[in-house]
Amino acid sequence: MNSTAPVAPPKQSNSRLLGLPRETLLIWYEDMLLVRRFEEKCAQLYGMGMIMGFCHLYNGQEAVSTGAIRGAINPDDYVITAYRDHGQAISKGVDPKAILAELLGKYTGTTKGKGGSMHIFDRAKNFLGGHAIVGGHIPIAAGVAFAIKYRGEKKVCLCFMGDGATNIGAFHEGLNLAGLWKLPVIYIIENNKYGMGTSVERASAVEDLYKKAYAYNIRSEVVDGMDVLDVYQKVKAAADRAREIYEPTLLEIETYRFRGHSMSDPVSGHYRSKEEVERLKKSDPIIHLAETLKEEGMITDQYLDEAEERVKKIVQECVEFAENSPEPPIDELWKDVTIERSGE
């Protein structure tokens, strides 16, 4: 296979909205808006001391989770990711109330308050985490895809990572196995330009990260991560191909985080200028989609106001649920830690 061959886009209408129904596009818009408002509330609660520990927010990258997860794959497909996972969990259908409860360390959280921000997990939704060790989940995604192929299922596994993870040994091991065994996994690099505070060009000998797939005979492509339609179109093409012929793909999705690396990092950080942040905020994926829908006559300002109110209500319900949820009982400290074997 020629790994540099261009990926053929799916058939589409002449409309820049790809012929998608209005109802679908509005679901995507409100999914993106919910992720943004949820993360803003998380930042507020963190500042109040109600969320503790590490917390990495998704502001600016919403088109990636919505286009790839809510749009391009099926509900029974698998998603595995790194530690910037709240938005991806929401797009996968994980209850945002349970996500916020987990962030507050409550017993009603996705892992009973024991995982926190970096370890959101929901087996019922096939959302497999939330992994804090950089790059550690990439071979696991190959294992999930191997299980899909072994069972003869028509499913895919999306594996999200940051640009910094492409410099980790596990990245190369995972891609080698995926390319060797022809696994139905789609590796998605969310290239937000910085691994913590280090720019891509200072950390990677290959700045065009999609080219790293060439070594493993895997198709790869660059995606506009500030355009939910481009994300949907290219992830869906890769997913359709993976289902049909069990073939992996690497997508470099170019995006940008509007906040710092984590809540311990200033909004812009000392490694990037305020001018850069403000310039790239002009490519806000939520505003971009709203303007496109208005220009196509699909929505009005009244709809935008009503959507804002609906999303704010959902976020407030999450806060009330999490605040009123119980703390984990003390005996949870010893559960899922050791195995007791009788007679030994």
N, C-alpha and C positions, 0 to 999 in steps of 0.2 A: 504493500500500500504506500502511496506517496503521501507522507505526513504533511507536506506543505500544500496539498491540494485544497482549494477553497471549498468551504461547506456550502452546499446549495441551500438557499433559503426556502422555507415552505411557500406553497402557493398562496397568493394573497390578492386582494382587490387593489385597485389603484389608490384607494383611500390611505392616508397615512395612519389611520387607525386600524389597518389590516383587515377591515371588514368585520371587526368584532362587534357583538351586540352592545348596545348602550348599557344594559344591565350589568354585563361583565365589567365594563370599564368603570362603572360607578362603584362596584364592589372593590375593584383594585384601588380606586382613589381613596375610599374610606379605610381600606386596610393600611395604606401608606400613612394616612392622617392619624389613624389610631396608634401606629407605631411611634410616630413623632410625638404625639401628645403624651403617650405612655412614658416615653423616655424623658421628656421634659418633667413629668411628675416625679420620676425616679431621681432626677437631679435635685429637685426640691426636697424630697424626703431624705436624700443622702445628706444634704446641707443641714437638715434638722436633726441628724443623728439617728434617724429611724432605720436607715439602711447602712450596714457596716461592712467592712472588708473591701475587697476589690469590686469595682463596678465599671463596666465598659459600655458606653452608650452608642446607639446606632444612628444618631441624627445625621442626615445627609445621605445615608446609604439605603433608604427605604425602598427605592425602586428595584434594588437587587433582590431582597427577600420577597417582595410582592410579585415581581415579574417571574422569578424563577420558581418559587414555591406555590404561591396562591394561583399563579397563572399557568405555568408550563407543565407541571407534573400532576399526577393523580393523588387522591387522598391516601391511598395505601402504599405509595412510594416512600422510600426512606430518606431522611435528612440527618446528616451528622455535621457538626460544626465546631468551631473553637469557642473562645470565651465571650465574644461580642454576639450573644445569642438571643437576647430578649426579642428583637424584632423578627428573627427567623422563626422562633417558637410561635409568636402570634400569627404569622403568615401560615404556619403549618396547622393552625387550628387549636393550639394549646390554649386552655382557658386563661385569659389575662388575669383573672382574679387569683388563680393558683400561682401564676408567675409572680405577681406582686407579693403574695403571701410568702412565697419562697424567699424573695428578696428581703423581707422583714423577718425571716427566720421563724415563720409560723408553721404549726403542725399541718395546716391545710395546704401547704405549698407543694410543688410538684415532686419534691423529694423530702417531704415532711420537715422542711426547714433546715435540713442538714447539708444541702448542696450550695445554696446561695446563688449569686448572680452568674457565676461561671459554669454552673452545672445544672441548667434547666434540662429536664428529661421527661418524656412522656411516651411510654411504651405503646399505649393505646393509639396514639397518633403516629407511631413510627418515627418519632423525633428522638434520636439517640444521643442527644447531648450536643452542646455544652461540654468542652474539654479544655482544661486550663493549661496543659502542657503543650507548648507550641509545636505543632506538627505531629504530635503523638497520635492523633485520631486518623491520620491519612492512611496508614496501612489497615486500620480497622475498617475504613470505608471499602478498601479492596476486599476484605474478608466478607463484608456484608454483600457486596456485589458477587463474590464467588458463591455465596449461599443462594442468591437469586438464580444464578446460572445453573447451579447444581440441582436445584429443585425444578428447573424448567419454567420459572415464572416470567411473566412479562412485566417486570418492575424495573425500576432504576434506583440508584442511590446517588443523591447529590451530596457532595462533600465540599463545604465552604472552608476557606482558609484566608489568612491575611498574606500580604506580599512577603512579609518577613519569613513566613513558614517555608517558602520555596528554597531557602538556603539551608534547611534542616535535612539531615541524612534521611529521616523517615519519609520525606517528600519523594526523594528519588527511589527509595525502596518500594513505596506504594505505587508510583507510576510505572516502575519496571514490571511489577507483578500484573498490574492492570493491562499494560501493553502486551505482555507475554501471554497471558491467559485469556485475553479478549473479554474483559469484564464490563458489565453494564453500569459503570460508574462515571459520573460527570464531576470532574474536579473543577471547582470554581475559585479562582483567586480574586478576592475583593481587594484590588490594588487601590488603596486610598492614599498612596504616595509615600507613606511613612510606616516603618515598623517601629512602634513606640516613637522615639524621637529621631530615628535615623532614616534618611531618605533612601529610596530605592537605588539611586545611582551611587550612593556611598556604601551600599551593602551587597549588591549583586553584580557580578561580572557581566551578566547579561541583563540589560535594562528592559528589553522587550521580553517580559516574563513568559508569554505564550510560547516563545521559541524553545523553552526548556522541555517541551513535549516532544520535540523532534528526536531527541536521543532515545526515546522509547517507542517511536513509530506510532505516536498517538496524534490524532487530529487536534488542531487547536485554532483558536480564533480570538480576536479582540472584540469586546462588547462595550457599548456606551452605557455605563452604569447609572447615568443620570436620566436615562430615558427608559421607562418601564416597558415600553413597547419593543425596544430593541432587545432588552433582556429577555422578555417573553419569547420573542421570535427565535432567538439563537439558542436559548436553553431548550425550547420545545423541539427544535430541529435535532439537537443532540440527543434528547430523551427519546424521540421517535426512532432514531437510528439505533440507539442502545437496545430498545425493546425488540427491534426487528432482527438485528444481526449480532447482538451482544458485542458492542464496540464502545470503548471508552473515549472520552473527549476531555480536553483541558480548555477552559474558557478564562481568559484574563478580562475581568470586568473592571473597567476603569471608573472609579468612584472617588468620593472625598468625604471625610468625616468633618462635620462642622464644629464639633467639640474636641477637647484634647483626647489623648490616648485612653485615659481613664479619669475617674473623678479626682485622683490625686494630681492630675496634670492640668495646668491652666487651660483656658478655653482655646487659646491659639498656641501656647507653648513657646519656649525660647528658640525652638528649632524652625519655626515658620513665622512669617510676618503677618500682622493683622491685615495688611493689604491683600495678601494672598488669600486669606480666609474669606474676606469680604468679596473679592473678585469671584471666587468659586461658588460662593453662596448665590450668586446671580444665576447659577445653573441648578437651583433647587429643584429636585425631581417632582416634588408635590406641586409646586407652582407651575412647573412646565406642563404637567398633565392637565391641571385645571385650565390653563390658558388654551391648550389644544382643544379640550372638550368644549370650551366656550366658543372658540372660533368655528368649530364644527356644528354649533347650534345644539349641542347635546345637554348643556347645563346652563343655568343662569346664576347670577349672584345670590339669589334667594336660595337656590339649592346649596351653594357653598356655605351660607350661613346656617342652614338647617343641618348640614353634615357636621359642621363644627359643633353644634349643640348636641347632636347624637353622640359624637365621639367623646365630648367632655363628660357627658352623663355616664358613659361606660367607664371612663377612667375614674370618676368619682365613686362609682359602685365598687371598683377594684380597691380603692383606698379604704372604703368603709368595711369591705369584706376582710381585707388584710388586718386592719387595725382591731377588728372585733374577733379575730381568730385566736384560738388558744396557742400558748407556747408548747413545744414538744414536751411530753412527760419525761421525767428524769430517767426512766428505764430505757428510753430511746438511745441513750448514750452507748449502751452495750449491744444494741441490735445491729445487724449487718456488719459486724466487726469480726467476730470469731464464730467458728462452727463447733458445737459440742457433739461429740460422738459417744453414744451410750456404750458402756462396757469397756471403755479404754481409760 
